[in-house]
Amino acid sequence: MKKLKPIPNFKNENQERKFWATHDSTEYIDWSKTVELDFSALKPSTKPITIRLPESLIGSIKTIANKKDVPYQSLMKVFLSERVEKEFHQYQTK
């Protein structure tokens, strides 16, 4: 069995991505060993954006969110996600 190199500490995901794109993982990881991983607590990476919306639309969203007892920005993400999924589904069935 060959000696494995230590995996460096990365400052961010981009640095890690670049590393693995240019290095052979078999020099760092023994892929013959089974490893159990639990990704249930992972959240997808997010990116803040700025979007201008009419105040009345924001007010309506906040009202709905309040009735559902959820943060209004979380509700907006759900609404956007549902609509995007619906649109993709429509294009895939054509």
N, CA, C and O atoms as CSV, one atom per row, in Angstrom:
chain,resi,resn,atom,element,x,y,z
A,1,MET,N,N,0.856,-1.187,0.000
A,1,MET,CA,C,0.000,0.000,0.000
A,1,MET,C,C,0.891,1.237,0.000
A,1,MET,O,O,1.809,1.360,0.812
A,2,LYS,N,N,0.607,2.141,-0.917
A,2,LYS,CA,C,1.433,3.340,-0.997
A,2,LYS,C,C,0.990,4.372,0.033
A,2,LYS,O,O,-0.166,4.403,0.455
A,3,LYS,N,N,1.926,5.203,0.418
A,3,LYS,CA,C,1.641,6.247,1.401
A,3,LYS,C,C,0.867,7.377,0.709
A,3,LYS,O,O,1.267,7.874,-0.344
A,4,LEU,N,N,-0.246,7.765,1.328
A,4,LEU,CA,C,-1.086,8.818,0.757
A,4,LEU,C,C,-0.573,10.191,1.173
A,4,LEU,O,O,-0.079,10.381,2.284
A,5,LYS,N,N,-0.703,11.135,0.258
A,5,LYS,CA,C,-0.341,12.520,0.548
A,5,LYS,C,C,-1.449,13.150,1.393
A,5,LYS,O,O,-2.616,12.790,1.239
A,6,PRO,N,N,-1.106,14.078,2.279
A,6,PRO,CA,C,-2.154,14.758,3.059
A,6,PRO,C,C,-2.942,15.724,2.175
A,6,PRO,O,O,-2.369,16.405,1.325
A,7,ILE,N,N,-4.235,15.775,2.379
A,7,ILE,CA,C,-5.085,16.714,1.635
A,7,ILE,C,C,-4.891,18.098,2.253
A,7,ILE,O,O,-5.040,18.261,3.464
A,8,PRO,N,N,-4.563,19.088,1.434
A,8,PRO,CA,C,-4.348,20.431,1.987
A,8,PRO,C,C,-5.639,21.051,2.508
A,8,PRO,O,O,-6.737,20.624,2.153
A,9,ASN,N,N,-5.488,22.050,3.343
A,9,ASN,CA,C,-6.644,22.831,3.800
A,9,ASN,C,C,-6.912,23.897,2.750
A,9,ASN,O,O,-5.987,24.543,2.255
A,10,PHE,N,N,-8.175,24.075,2.415
A,10,PHE,CA,C,-8.547,25.025,1.376
A,10,PHE,C,C,-9.247,26.218,1.999
A,10,PHE,O,O,-9.992,26.079,2.970
A,11,LYS,N,N,-9.002,27.393,1.431
A,11,LYS,CA,C,-9.627,28.622,1.932
A,11,LYS,C,C,-11.084,28.737,1.490
A,11,LYS,O,O,-11.903,29.345,2.180
A,12,ASN,N,N,-11.404,28.146,0.326
A,12,ASN,CA,C,-12.760,28.237,-0.207
A,12,ASN,C,C,-12.991,27.128,-1.230
A,12,ASN,O,O,-12.074,26.377,-1.562
A,13,GLU,N,N,-14.218,27.033,-1.721
A,13,GLU,CA,C,-14.581,25.982,-2.672
A,13,GLU,C,C,-13.844,26.136,-3.997
A,13,GLU,O,O,-13.460,25.139,-4.608
A,14,ASN,N,N,-13.641,27.374,-4.448
A,14,ASN,CA,C,-12.939,27.589,-5.715
A,14,ASN,C,C,-11.516,27.058,-5.652
A,14,ASN,O,O,-11.040,26.426,-6.595
A,15,GLN,N,N,-10.842,27.314,-4.545
A,15,GLN,CA,C,-9.479,26.831,-4.376
A,15,GLN,C,C,-9.454,25.294,-4.390
A,15,GLN,O,O,-8.575,24.682,-4.996
A,16,GLU,N,N,-10.432,24.687,-3.712
A,16,GLU,CA,C,-10.485,23.223,-3.700
A,16,GLU,C,C,-10.792,22.667,-5.084
A,16,GLU,O,O,-10.197,21.674,-5.502
A,17,ARG,N,N,-11.728,23.309,-5.800
A,17,ARG,CA,C,-12.080,22.881,-7.156
A,17,ARG,C,C,-10.850,22.878,-8.064
A,17,ARG,O,O,-10.610,21.920,-8.799
A,18,LYS,N,N,-10.073,23.969,-8.002
A,18,LYS,CA,C,-8.871,24.082,-8.839
A,18,LYS,C,C,-7.851,23.006,-8.477
A,18,LYS,O,O,-7.200,22.437,-9.354
A,19,PHE,N,N,-7.717,22.733,-7.181
A,19,PHE,CA,C,-6.775,21.705,-6.736
A,19,PHE,C,C,-7.140,20.355,-7.326
A,19,PHE,O,O,-6.298,19.695,-7.934
A,20,TRP,N,N,-8.400,19.937,-7.152
A,20,TRP,CA,C,-8.787,18.598,-7.616
A,20,TRP,C,C,-8.810,18.504,-9.130
A,20,TRP,O,O,-8.693,17.406,-9.676
A,21,ALA,N,N,-8.956,19.619,-9.821
A,21,ALA,CA,C,-8.926,19.602,-11.284
A,21,ALA,C,C,-7.515,19.355,-11.816
A,21,ALA,O,O,-7.335,18.951,-12.965
A,22,THR,N,N,-6.519,19.602,-10.967
A,22,THR,CA,C,-5.125,19.477,-11.424
A,22,THR,C,C,-4.340,18.408,-10.682
A,22,THR,O,O,-3.142,18.263,-10.922
A,23,HIS,N,N,-4.975,17.650,-9.783
A,23,HIS,CA,C,-4.281,16.630,-9.017
A,23,HIS,C,C,-5.025,15.300,-9.111
A,23,HIS,O,O,-6.246,15.265,-9.263
A,24,ASP,N,N,-4.277,14.222,-9.018
A,24,ASP,CA,C,-4.842,12.874,-9.055
A,24,ASP,C,C,-5.319,12.493,-7.652
A,24,ASP,O,O,-4.516,12.399,-6.724
A,25,SER,N,N,-6.608,12.278,-7.504
A,25,SER,CA,C,-7.169,11.992,-6.176
A,25,SER,C,C,-6.640,10.692,-5.581
A,25,SER,O,O,-6.637,10.535,-4.360
A,26,THR,N,N,-6.194,9.762,-6.413
A,26,THR,CA,C,-5.689,8.485,-5.882
A,26,THR,C,C,-4.385,8.669,-5.105
A,26,THR,O,O,-3.972,7.769,-4.374
A,27,GLU,N,N,-3.745,9.805,-5.254
A,27,GLU,CA,C,-2.540,10.094,-4.474
A,27,GLU,C,C,-2.905,10.592,-3.072
A,27,GLU,O,O,-2.048,10.668,-2.192
A,28,TYR,N,N,-4.181,10.931,-2.873
A,28,TYR,CA,C,-4.625,11.526,-1.606
A,28,TYR,C,C,-5.683,10.697,-0.888
A,28,TYR,O,O,-5.851,10.818,0.325
A,29,ILE,N,N,-6.396,9.858,-1.632
A,29,ILE,CA,C,-7.531,9.121,-1.085
A,29,ILE,C,C,-7.430,7.654,-1.487
A,29,ILE,O,O,-7.148,7.337,-2.643
A,30,ASP,N,N,-7.662,6.764,-0.530
A,30,ASP,CA,C,-7.725,5.338,-0.824
A,30,ASP,C,C,-9.171,5.000,-1.161
A,30,ASP,O,O,-9.993,4.807,-0.265
A,31,TRP,N,N,-9.480,4.928,-2.453
A,31,TRP,CA,C,-10.849,4.724,-2.910
A,31,TRP,C,C,-11.346,3.304,-2.665
A,31,TRP,O,O,-12.531,3.025,-2.846
A,32,SER,N,N,-10.451,2.401,-2.254
A,32,SER,CA,C,-10.887,1.025,-1.989
A,32,SER,C,C,-11.589,0.897,-0.641
A,32,SER,O,O,-12.275,-0.094,-0.386
A,33,LYS,N,N,-11.420,1.888,0.215
A,33,LYS,CA,C,-12.072,1.863,1.528
A,33,LYS,C,C,-13.443,2.532,1.443
A,33,LYS,O,O,-13.581,3.611,0.867
A,34,THR,N,N,-14.439,1.890,2.015
A,34,THR,CA,C,-15.792,2.434,2.033
A,34,THR,C,C,-15.903,3.489,3.129
A,34,THR,O,O,-15.446,3.290,4.255
A,35,VAL,N,N,-16.512,4.600,2.777
A,35,VAL,CA,C,-16.727,5.673,3.742
A,35,VAL,C,C,-18.208,6.033,3.711
A,35,VAL,O,O,-18.761,6.293,2.643
A,36,GLU,N,N,-18.849,6.050,4.868
A,36,GLU,CA,C,-20.250,6.443,4.965
A,36,GLU,C,C,-20.319,7.941,5.200
A,36,GLU,O,O,-19.692,8.460,6.124
A,37,LEU,N,N,-21.070,8.623,4.376
A,37,LEU,CA,C,-21.220,10.072,4.500
A,37,LEU,C,C,-22.682,10.427,4.712
A,37,LEU,O,O,-23.582,9.762,4.200
A,38,ASP,N,N,-22.897,11.475,5.467
A,38,ASP,CA,C,-24.246,11.973,5.707
A,38,ASP,C,C,-24.325,13.413,5.219
A,38,ASP,O,O,-23.780,14.320,5.848
A,39,PHE,N,N,-25.005,13.620,4.093
A,39,PHE,CA,C,-25.129,14.944,3.511
A,39,PHE,C,C,-26.467,15.605,3.837
A,39,PHE,O,O,-26.814,16.634,3.257
A,40,SER,N,N,-27.205,15.020,4.755
A,40,SER,CA,C,-28.550,15.522,5.032
A,40,SER,C,C,-28.557,16.955,5.573
A,40,SER,O,O,-29.551,17.664,5.414
A,41,ALA,N,N,-27.476,17.388,6.201
A,41,ALA,CA,C,-27.446,18.734,6.777
A,41,ALA,C,C,-26.874,19.772,5.810
A,41,ALA,O,O,-26.829,20.959,6.132
A,42,LEU,N,N,-26.437,19.332,4.625
A,42,LEU,CA,C,-25.859,20.272,3.670
A,42,LEU,C,C,-26.924,21.166,3.048
A,42,LEU,O,O,-28.035,20.731,2.746
A,43,LYS,N,N,-26.562,22.387,2.875
A,43,LYS,CA,C,-27.438,23.327,2.189
A,43,LYS,C,C,-26.747,23.745,0.901
A,43,LYS,O,O,-25.526,23.901,0.881
A,44,PRO,N,N,-27.505,23.928,-0.175
A,44,PRO,CA,C,-26.867,24.352,-1.413
A,44,PRO,C,C,-26.244,25.739,-1.258
A,44,PRO,O,O,-26.722,26.569,-0.485
A,45,SER,N,N,-25.188,25.966,-1.995
A,45,SER,CA,C,-24.566,27.293,-1.975
A,45,SER,C,C,-25.569,28.322,-2.481
A,45,SER,O,O,-26.333,28.057,-3.409
A,46,THR,N,N,-25.556,29.470,-1.875
A,46,THR,CA,C,-26.461,30.527,-2.293
A,46,THR,C,C,-25.662,31.755,-2.683
A,46,THR,O,O,-24.512,31.922,-2.277
A,47,LYS,N,N,-26.285,32.608,-3.473
A,47,LYS,CA,C,-25.658,33.843,-3.909
A,47,LYS,C,C,-26.655,34.968,-3.701
A,47,LYS,O,O,-27.781,34.891,-4.192
A,48,PRO,N,N,-26.264,36.003,-2.988
A,48,PRO,CA,C,-27.190,37.128,-2.809
A,48,PRO,C,C,-27.367,37.892,-4.115
A,48,PRO,O,O,-26.416,38.080,-4.873
A,49,ILE,N,N,-28.586,38.325,-4.363
A,49,ILE,CA,C,-28.879,39.138,-5.545
A,49,ILE,C,C,-29.718,40.333,-5.123
A,49,ILE,O,O,-30.290,40.363,-4.034
A,50,THR,N,N,-29.776,41.300,-5.998
A,50,THR,CA,C,-30.648,42.451,-5.785
A,50,THR,C,C,-31.713,42.414,-6.869
A,50,THR,O,O,-31.406,42.256,-8.050
A,51,ILE,N,N,-32.954,42.559,-6.462
A,51,ILE,CA,C,-34.055,42.570,-7.426
A,51,ILE,C,C,-35.041,43.656,-6.995
A,51,ILE,O,O,-35.395,43.765,-5.821
A,52,ARG,N,N,-35.461,44.431,-7.938
A,52,ARG,CA,C,-36.421,45.495,-7.649
A,52,ARG,C,C,-37.830,44.966,-7.903
A,52,ARG,O,O,-38.142,44.485,-8.992
A,53,LEU,N,N,-38.661,45.065,-6.890
A,53,LEU,CA,C,-40.047,44.606,-6.984
A,53,LEU,C,C,-40.974,45.726,-6.535
A,53,LEU,O,O,-40.605,46.548,-5.697
A,54,PRO,N,N,-42.163,45.753,-7.089
A,54,PRO,CA,C,-43.131,46.744,-6.618
A,54,PRO,C,C,-43.426,46.538,-5.130
A,54,PRO,O,O,-43.520,45.404,-4.661
A,55,GLU,N,N,-43.569,47.633,-4.401
A,55,GLU,CA,C,-43.835,47.547,-2.962
A,55,GLU,C,C,-45.102,46.753,-2.667
A,55,GLU,O,O,-45.184,46.048,-1.662
A,56,SER,N,N,-46.089,46.874,-3.557
A,56,SER,CA,C,-47.338,46.135,-3.329
A,56,SER,C,C,-47.110,44.624,-3.419
A,56,SER,O,O,-47.725,43.860,-2.676
A,57,LEU,N,N,-46.235,44.193,-4.321
A,57,LEU,CA,C,-45.925,42.769,-4.445
A,57,LEU,C,C,-45.189,42.281,-3.196
A,57,LEU,O,O,-45.490,41.208,-2.672
A,58,ILE,N,N,-44.239,43.061,-2.731
A,58,ILE,CA,C,-43.515,42.704,-1.511
A,58,ILE,C,C,-44.484,42.620,-0.334
A,58,ILE,O,O,-44.402,41.703,0.483
A,59,GLY,N,N,-45.397,43.582,-0.256
A,59,GLY,CA,C,-46.392,43.569,0.818
A,59,GLY,C,C,-47.258,42.327,0.768
A,59,GLY,O,O,-47.546,41.720,1.800
A,60,SER,N,N,-47.675,41.951,-0.432
A,60,SER,CA,C,-48.503,40.736,-0.577
A,60,SER,C,C,-47.726,39.493,-0.168
A,60,SER,O,O,-48.257,38.615,0.513
A,61,ILE,N,N,-46.482,39.424,-0.580
A,61,ILE,CA,C,-45.647,38.269,-0.217
A,61,ILE,C,C,-45.457,38.212,1.294
A,61,ILE,O,O,-45.528,37.138,1.893
A,62,LYS,N,N,-45.216,39.365,1.908
A,62,LYS,CA,C,-45.039,39.395,3.359
A,62,LYS,C,C,-46.311,38.966,4.080
A,62,LYS,O,O,-46.243,38.291,5.108
A,63,THR,N,N,-47.456,39.347,3.558
A,63,THR,CA,C,-48.736,38.960,4.160
A,63,THR,C,C,-48.915,37.447,4.094
A,63,THR,O,O,-49.287,36.813,5.081
A,64,ILE,N,N,-48.646,36.874,2.918
A,64,ILE,CA,C,-48.768,35.415,2.759
A,64,ILE,C,C,-47.780,34.707,3.683
A,64,ILE,O,O,-48.129,33.733,4.349
A,65,ALA,N,N,-46.542,35.206,3.716
A,65,ALA,CA,C,-45.508,34.597,4.563
A,65,ALA,C,C,-45.910,34.648,6.035
A,65,ALA,O,O,-45.705,33.690,6.780
A,66,ASN,N,N,-46.484,35.778,6.440
A,66,ASN,CA,C,-46.921,35.928,7.828
A,66,ASN,C,C,-48.003,34.902,8.162
A,66,ASN,O,O,-47.982,34.303,9.237
A,67,LYS,N,N,-48.939,34.700,7.249
A,67,LYS,CA,C,-50.007,33.720,7.478
A,67,LYS,C,C,-49.466,32.301,7.542
A,67,LYS,O,O,-50.005,31.456,8.256
A,68,LYS,N,N,-48.394,32.040,6.792
A,68,LYS,CA,C,-47.774,30.712,6.789
A,68,LYS,C,C,-46.707,30.582,7.872
A,68,LYS,O,O,-46.153,29.503,8.078
A,69,ASP,N,N,-46.423,31.679,8.559
A,69,ASP,CA,C,-45.425,31.722,9.629
A,69,ASP,C,C,-44.037,31.310,9.123
A,69,ASP,O,O,-43.350,30.496,9.741
A,70,VAL,N,N,-43.645,31.888,7.989
A,70,VAL,CA,C,-42.316,31.662,7.421
A,70,VAL,C,C,-41.716,33.013,7.037
A,70,VAL,O,O,-42.457,33.961,6.782
A,71,PRO,N,N,-40.401,33.115,6.992
A,71,PRO,CA,C,-39.788,34.366,6.531
A,71,PRO,C,C,-40.162,34.633,5.073
A,71,PRO,O,O,-40.217,33.708,4.262
A,72,TYR,N,N,-40.415,35.891,4.747
A,72,TYR,CA,C,-40.907,36.207,3.402
A,72,TYR,C,C,-39.871,35.891,2.322
A,72,TYR,O,O,-40.248,35.505,1.216
A,73,GLN,N,N,-38.575,36.045,2.614
A,73,GLN,CA,C,-37.567,35.722,1.603
A,73,GLN,C,C,-37.507,34.216,1.353
A,73,GLN,O,O,-37.263,33.783,0.226
A,74,SER,N,N,-37.727,33.430,2.382
A,74,SER,CA,C,-37.786,31.974,2.204
A,74,SER,C,C,-38.980,31.596,1.343
A,74,SER,O,O,-38.883,30.722,0.482
A,75,LEU,N,N,-40.095,32.252,1.577
A,75,LEU,CA,C,-41.293,31.999,0.774
A,75,LEU,C,C,-41.042,32.370,-0.687
A,75,LEU,O,O,-41.473,31.659,-1.595
A,76,MET,N,N,-40.356,33.469,-0.905
A,76,MET,CA,C,-40.037,33.876,-2.282
A,76,MET,C,C,-39.170,32.819,-2.969
A,76,MET,O,O,-39.369,32.530,-4.149
A,77,LYS,N,N,-38.214,32.242,-2.242
A,77,LYS,CA,C,-37.367,31.191,-2.820
A,77,LYS,C,C,-38.205,29.977,-3.198
A,77,LYS,O,O,-37.990,29.371,-4.248
A,78,VAL,N,N,-39.161,29.621,-2.341
A,78,VAL,CA,C,-40.043,28.491,-2.632
A,78,VAL,C,C,-40.868,28.790,-3.881
A,78,VAL,O,O,-40.967,27.952,-4.778
A,79,PHE,N,N,-41.456,29.977,-3.939
A,79,PHE,CA,C,-42.262,30.349,-5.109
A,79,PHE,C,C,-41.435,30.296,-6.389
A,79,PHE,O,O,-41.877,29.739,-7.393
A,80,LEU,N,N,-40.236,30.875,-6.354
A,80,LEU,CA,C,-39.369,30.865,-7.534
A,80,LEU,C,C,-38.986,29.443,-7.929
A,80,LEU,O,O,-39.025,29.090,-9.107
A,81,SER,N,N,-38.621,28.635,-6.951
A,81,SER,CA,C,-38.216,27.264,-7.220
A,81,SER,C,C,-39.353,26.469,-7.858
A,81,SER,O,O,-39.138,25.740,-8.826
A,82,GLU,N,N,-40.566,26.611,-7.315
A,82,GLU,CA,C,-41.721,25.893,-7.858
A,82,GLU,C,C,-41.991,26.314,-9.295
A,82,GLU,O,O,-42.284,25.475,-10.146
A,83,ARG,N,N,-41.895,27.596,-9.563
A,83,ARG,CA,C,-42.191,28.088,-10.911
A,83,ARG,C,C,-41.117,27.645,-11.912
A,83,ARG,O,O,-41.425,27.262,-13.041
A,84,VAL,N,N,-39.873,27.705,-11.484
A,84,VAL,CA,C,-38.785,27.277,-12.370
A,84,VAL,C,C,-38.929,25.790,-12.692
A,84,VAL,O,O,-38.757,25.382,-13.840
A,85,GLU,N,N,-39.243,24.988,-11.686
A,85,GLU,CA,C,-39.446,23.555,-11.906
A,85,GLU,C,C,-40.590,23.316,-12.888
A,85,GLU,O,O,-40.487,22.464,-13.771
A,86,LYS,N,N,-41.664,24.060,-12.736
A,86,LYS,CA,C,-42.821,23.936,-13.636
A,86,LYS,C,C,-42.427,24.300,-15.066
A,86,LYS,O,O,-42.785,23.594,-16.008
A,87,GLU,N,N,-41.696,25.390,-15.229
A,87,GLU,CA,C,-41.263,25.831,-16.563
A,87,GLU,C,C,-40.350,24.793,-17.206
A,87,GLU,O,O,-40.518,24.467,-18.381
A,88,PHE,N,N,-39.390,24.274,-16.457
A,88,PHE,CA,C,-38.494,23.259,-16.997
A,88,PHE,C,C,-39.278,22.024,-17.413
A,88,PHE,O,O,-39.015,21.439,-18.464
A,89,HIS,N,N,-40.241,21.630,-16.586
A,89,HIS,CA,C,-41.049,20.456,-16.896
A,89,HIS,C,C,-41.817,20.662,-18.202
A,89,HIS,O,O,-41.926,19.738,-19.008
A,90,GLN,N,N,-42.342,21.849,-18.412
A,90,GLN,CA,C,-43.095,22.145,-19.635
A,90,GLN,C,C,-42.195,22.031,-20.865
A,90,GLN,O,O,-42.621,21.505,-21.894
A,91,TYR,N,N,-40.956,22.518,-20.769
A,91,TYR,CA,C,-40.037,22.469,-21.896
A,91,TYR,C,C,-39.564,21.044,-22.177
A,91,TYR,O,O,-39.296,20.694,-23.326
A,92,GLN,N,N,-39.464,20.235,-21.146
A,92,GLN,CA,C,-38.995,18.866,-21.319
A,92,GLN,C,C,-40.057,17.976,-21.935
A,92,GLN,O,O,-39.724,16.976,-22.570
A,93,THR,N,N,-41.318,18.313,-21.763
A,93,THR,CA,C,-42.388,17.477,-22.316
A,93,THR,C,C,-42.769,17.872,-23.735
A,93,THR,O,O,-43.589,17.207,-24.368
A,94,LYS,N,N,-42.180,18.951,-24.236
A,94,LYS,CA,C,-42.506,19.379,-25.615
A,94,LYS,C,C,-41.642,18.691,-26.619
A,94,LYS,O,O,-41.779,18.930,-27.818
